Amino acid sequence: MDTVERLIESTRELLWERGYTGTSPRAILERAGVGQGSMYHHFDGKADLAQAAIERTTQELRTEVGKLFAGPGPALDRITTYLRRERDVLKGCPIGRLTQDPDVVTNPDLRRPVDETFAWLKALLTAVLTDGQNNGELDASLDPAATASTIIAVMQGGYVLARAGNDPAYFDQAMVGVVALLDRARTDAGRAS
């Protein structure tokens, strides 16, 4: 792995563990195993490196999640697969955690990829739910956009509860609950599929 890759990957790890405010340039350099000149040779500073790390994290998340939703099957099955996918719950969401960092929220360059990723996820969930309605799988009275926002909010809240209680069961319980609520919108035709 070259120096730039080590810097980006180390920053990604530290942002997830400590957040932007809690990640010092020194910690990044130590984790990457490079000298101080290396960071400033390739990046304008901590914010520039953090932006590259955040953009990498959001792109990887989009690729992974996009593959889950691109698969075949009923809409709710694909959403359930997404909600129950393997993840390190106690570390929290690598994107959602950034919204709790005031230095990220107040910096438009750092906030942009976070905002864009949540907007992308909402649009993706909305599209899958709309497809489910169009296929007769989901009740026509369901509001796909509001439901997509609810799914995201429950998932992010599940991370918070799990971290607060130091128990992934809180996240799992939230996912079981949101899946049960979604199942109530399934039509008889949707249950048969």
Secondary structure as the mmCIF struct_conf table of DSSP 4:
data_model
#
loop_
_struct_conf.conf_type_id
_struct_conf.id
_struct_conf.beg_label_comp_id
_struct_conf.beg_label_asym_id
_struct_conf.beg_label_seq_id
_struct_conf.end_label_comp_id
_struct_conf.end_label_asym_id
_struct_conf.end_label_seq_id
HELX_RH_AL_P HELX_RH_AL_P1 THR A 3 ARG A 18
TURN_TY1_P TURN_TY1_P1 GLY A 19 GLY A 22
HELX_RH_AL_P HELX_RH_AL_P2 PRO A 25 ALA A 32
TURN_TY1_P TURN_TY1_P2 GLY A 33 GLY A 33
HELX_RH_AL_P HELX_RH_AL_P3 GLN A 36 HIS A 42
BEND BEND1 PHE A 43 GLY A 45
HELX_RH_AL_P HELX_RH_AL_P4 LYS A 46 ALA A 70
BEND BEND2 GLY A 71 GLY A 73
HELX_RH_AL_P HELX_RH_AL_P5 ALA A 75 LEU A 83
TURN_TY1_P TURN_TY1_P3 ARG A 84 ARG A 84
BEND BEND3 ARG A 85 ARG A 85
HELX_RH_3T_P HELX_RH_3T_P1 VAL A 89 LYS A 91
TURN_TY1_P TURN_TY1_P4 PRO A 94 ILE A 95
HELX_RH_3T_P HELX_RH_3T_P2 GLY A 96 GLN A 100
HELX_RH_AL_P HELX_RH_AL_P6 PRO A 102 VAL A 105
TURN_TY1_P TURN_TY1_P5 THR A 106 THR A 106
HELX_RH_AL_P HELX_RH_AL_P7 PRO A 108 ASN A 134
TURN_TY1_P TURN_TY1_P6 ASN A 135 GLY A 136
BEND BEND4 GLU A 137 GLU A 137
STRN STRN1 LEU A 138 LEU A 138
TURN_TY1_P TURN_TY1_P7 ALA A 140 SER A 141
HELX_RH_AL_P HELX_RH_AL_P8 PRO A 144 GLY A 165
TURN_TY1_P TURN_TY1_P8 ASN A 166 ASN A 166
TURN_TY1_P TURN_TY1_P9 PRO A 168 PRO A 168
HELX_RH_AL_P HELX_RH_AL_P9 ALA A 169 ASP A 183
TURN_TY1_P TURN_TY1_P10 ARG A 184 ALA A 185
STRN STRN2 ARG A 186 ARG A 186
HELX_RH_AL_P HELX_RH_AL_P10 ASP A 188 ALA A 192
#
